[in-house]
Amino acid sequence: MINYKDSGVDIDSGNKAVELIKEHVKNTATKGVLGGIGLFSGGFDISEFKDMKNPVLLASTDGVGTKLLIAQKMDKHDTVGIDLVAMCVNDLICQGAKPLFFLDYIGADRIVPEKIAEIVKGVSLACKETGTAIIGGETAELPGMYAKDEYDLAGFSVGIVDKEKIIDGSTIKPSDVVIGLSSSGIHSNGYSLVRKLFFEELEMKLEDKFQGSDKTLGEILLTPTKLYVNTILDLTSKFEIKGVANITGGGIVENIPRIIPEGLGVEIKKDSWKLPLIFEEIKKSGKVEEAELYRAFNMGVGMVVIVDKSISEEVLNYINENTDDTAYEIGCIKDGFTGVDIK
């Protein structure tokens, strides 16, 4: 006679994982949460937003990519959950939506309850910081699907915004100013190139001390993606924000054009902001062409805000004086060309 455990699936470990994450989930509960963990679906009451003229729900889903391979090799799992949430909620705020709730999916070769708890701890920290409730999730034990000790993550988040306040970039015009908010590092895009550069080309190891820092290369690479929710929602409540772009896959070159009207271009001054140490070292290596750097990485700018020139200085000062973010004027909108011109 055989049982499920003999085939590689341990139901008891799955149950233990659920018990370990319950407190983390509970810590993210907000006013709209209905029910608790363990039901077949998660519920959220949006009656709190009944004063909106025309409430619209926006949704975003994403993962963490090959950054997970770094976490798995280092056996450090308490930061990738932050990345997972950030990749979803940072997209929602680009259209002015307030994140409401989040769900995650964890697929692994085997369920190690303590590892799952560490991942969800990170998810919980990010959700709590951004006022986003965890209302459900799935943990799947898939022997044969993943190599030993491997796992993958996916996240899904829903936000709400009044239809008339959706930020869609339609009012952007020439002379509007592009403000860049500093990133915390590589965030969660470009790690396939990062791994090839540092591990193959430069022959570095995760435990090597990173030049100019008291941290190891692995610790630098696992720096969590910055959460911009509070800053962007604060800005949209006080200023006319014409466009917001999350600088993820495709970098500055491909993400800013997504939000500007057809026929317009963006001029970016590459020396107008401070580069995080990791990007200084990548540039110094001379192994990656400059044009590729701005397509593969955020290069120190994790979020972009576009405003009218008449209020740009006020917005810039507000960010630097009243939020946890650092902002720079990095460029402007121009006509006569399309795309991004980095000077």
N, C-alpha and C positions, 0 to 999 in steps of 0.2 A: 504494500500500500504506500502511496506517496501523497504528499500534501503540498499546499501552495508554497510553504517555506522551502521545501525541497527543490522547487523550480526557481528559487531566487527571490521570492516576494515574501517579506516578513510583515504580516498584518499588525503584529504587536508593536513593531518598531514604528509603523505609521501612526498607530494610536498614541504611542508615547510622544512622538513629535508634535501631534496636535495638542497634547496636554502642555508641552513645554512652551508652545507659542501663544497659548491663550492669553497670558498676561500682556504680552507685547501687543496683541490685537486689541485687547481691552483698553490699552493706553491711548489708542487713536480714536476712540468713540467720540462722535460729535452729536449734536442735537437731533440730526435727521436719521440716525441709525435705527433700524427696526430689527428686532430679534438679536440673536447672538451667533457665534461661530458654531458650526455643526449642522445647521439647517441645509436644505438642498439648494438654496439660493440666498443671496444677500438682498436686503431691502433698504431703501432710503426714502424718507419722506421729504418732498421738496416744497411742502406748503409754506415753509419759512420764506420762500421767494415769491409768494403770491402777489406781492406789490409790484413785481416786474410787469411791464406792459405786455411783453411777448417773450416769455422765458424760452430759451433754446438750450438744448443739451448738446455738448460737444464731447467727442470721445477720442482717446489716443491709446495706442498700444505700441510696445517696443521691448527690446531686450538689452543686454549688456554687452553682447558680442564676445570677442576672444579675450577681452579683459578677464573673463572668468578663468582662463587658463593660468593667468598669473596668480589669481586667488587660490586656485586648486594646487598649484605647485608650492605655494607658500603656506598652504593649509591655514589661510586667514580668510574668514568668510563674513566678517561683521561690517564690511563696507560696501560690498556689491549690492546689497539690498537698497542702500541709499542711491546708488547709481540707477538701479531699476526704477525707483520712484521718480527720480529726477528726469530720466529720459522720457517719461510720460507726462508729468505735470508741467515741465518746462515747455512742452509743445502746446498744451492747453492754453497757457497764458498768452501765447502769441496772438490769439484772437480775443483776448480779454476775458476769458472764462475763469471763474473761480473753481478750482478742483473740489469735488464733493467726496468722491470715494474711489477706492483702489482695490484691485484684486490681483493676486499673483499666481503664477504657475511654476512649480519646481519639478523638473524631471531628473531622475538620478538612477545610476546603476543599482544603488541600494540606499535605503533610508537610514541615515545615521541621525537619530533624533537631535543630538547636541549640535550637529552641523546645520541642520534645518533651523534650529532655534536661533543660531547666530545670524543666519541669512535674514530671517524674519525680524530679528532685533534691529537690523539696519533699515529694513522696510518700515518698521514702526517708528524709528527715530525721524526718518524723512517725512513720513505721513504726519506725525505730530507737529513737526516744525511748520508744515504747510497747511495745517488744518484739514487734512484729508483723512477720511475714515477708511480703515480696512474692513470691508464687509464680506470678504470671502476669499477663497483661493483653492488651489489643488496641489497636492503633492503626489507625484506618480513614481512608483518604483518600477523601473524598466530594465531588468537584467537582459543583457545581450544587445540593448540599444546603445548603451554608453560603455566606454572603457572603465576599468576599475577606478573608483573614486571621482569619476566625472559627473557633472550635473549641468543643467541649462536652466535659465530663468526667462520668464516672459511676464510682462506686466500689462495691466489694462486700467485706464482711469477715465472717469467721466466728470465733466465740469459744467457749469451753468453760466449763461450770460444773457442779458436782455438783447433781443435781436437788433434793436436800434443802436446798441453800443458795441456790436461786433467790430473788431479791428480787422480790416481787410486790405489796407494799403491803397484803397481807391483814391484817396485825397492827396497822396504823395505827389509832389511837384518839384521841378528844378529849384535848386538853392536850399531845399530842406536839408537839415543837418543829421548826420548819422552819429549816434552816440554808442560807444561800445562799453559793455560791462565786463570787467575782468573775469577770466576763467580761473579755476583752481588748479589747472594743469591740463592734461590731455582729455579729461572727462571720460567718455566711453566710446570714442570713435577713433579709428586709425591704428588699432592695436596689432593688426596683422603686419603693418609696415613697421611699427615700433619693435615688435618681436624680431623681425628680420634684421632690422638695423642694429639693435643692441646685442642680440644673442648670436647672430650669424656674422654680420659685418664687423662689429666692434668686439665680438667674443667676450662680452661681459656676462656676469652671473647675477642672479637676483640678490645675492647676499653681499655683493660688492658695494662699498661705500660710494655714494654718488658725489662727484666732484662739486665742491662748493656748498655741501649740505652735510648735516650730521645723520642723515637717513641713508638707508640702502637704496639701491636701484628699485628693488621690489616694493619698498614702502612708498617711494615716489610714484611708481606706476599705479599703485592702488589708491592714490589720493582720490576721494569721492568726487563725483560730479557736483558742481555747485547748484544749489537750489535758488531760483530767481523769483519764485512765486510771490513772496511778500513784497519785494521791491516793485515788481511790475504791477501788481494789483494796487499798490499804494500810488504809483505814478498815474495809472489810468483813472484813479478817483480824483486826482488833483489837476491834471494837465490834459490837453488834447494830444493824445499819442496817435500818430498817423500809421505807424507800422512797427511790428515787433518780429524779430527773426531769431530763432534758436539756432546757434551755429553748431550743427552736429555733422553727420556724414556729408561730405562735399565741401566742408569748411566755409570760409567767408565767400569764396568765389561762387559757390552754387546756391547758398542759402539766402543771401540778401535779394538776389533777383526774383526769388519766389514771391516776394511781397510787394514789388514795385510795379506800377503800370507799364504796359507794353510801350516800347519806344524810349524809355528812360534808362540811364545807366548810373553806376555808383563809382565815385572816385574815392579811393581809400589811401590814406597816408600811413604807410606801414611802420613808420618810426614814431607814431603819435601816442603809443601806449607802451607800457612796461611788459616785457616778455617774461613769463615764468621761467624758472631755471631750466626745466626740462627742455623747453624749446630753444633756449640759448645753446644747450649742449647738442641738440639735434642739428641746429644750423652750423655750429662749430665743426661738427664731424665732416661736413662737406660731402656727405654720401647721398643727400637728397636735393634735387634741384629746387630752387626757391619757388617756382610756379607750383610744383607738386606739394610743397609744404602748405600752401594756402588752399589747396584742394582737399588734402587729406586730414588736416588738423584745424582746430579753432585758433591756433597760434596766439593764445592768450586772451581772445575775445569770445566769451561764452554766450553772450546775448547782445542783440543790437536793437536799439530803439531809434525810430525816426520821428523827428519833430520839426515844426516850423522854425526857421532861423530866428524869428523874433523872440522865441521863448527858450532857445537852446541853452543859453548860459544859465538861465534860471533852473531848468531841469537838471543840467549837469551839476550845479552847485547843490541842488536839493538831494540828489543821489549821494554825493560825497559827504554831505553834512548830516543826513538824516537816516541813512540806511546802512546795512552791513556790506554794501557793495562799493566798489571803486569804479568810477566811470571816466571815460575820456572822449573828447570829440575826435573822431577818427576819420571823418570824411563828409561828403555831401552828395546830393542827387544832382545829376546833370542830364541835359538832353544832347542830342547829336551823336550818341552811341548807345549801345546796349551792353549788358553784362557788367563786370567789375574790372575797373582799371586800378591796379595796385601800384602806387608810386613810392 
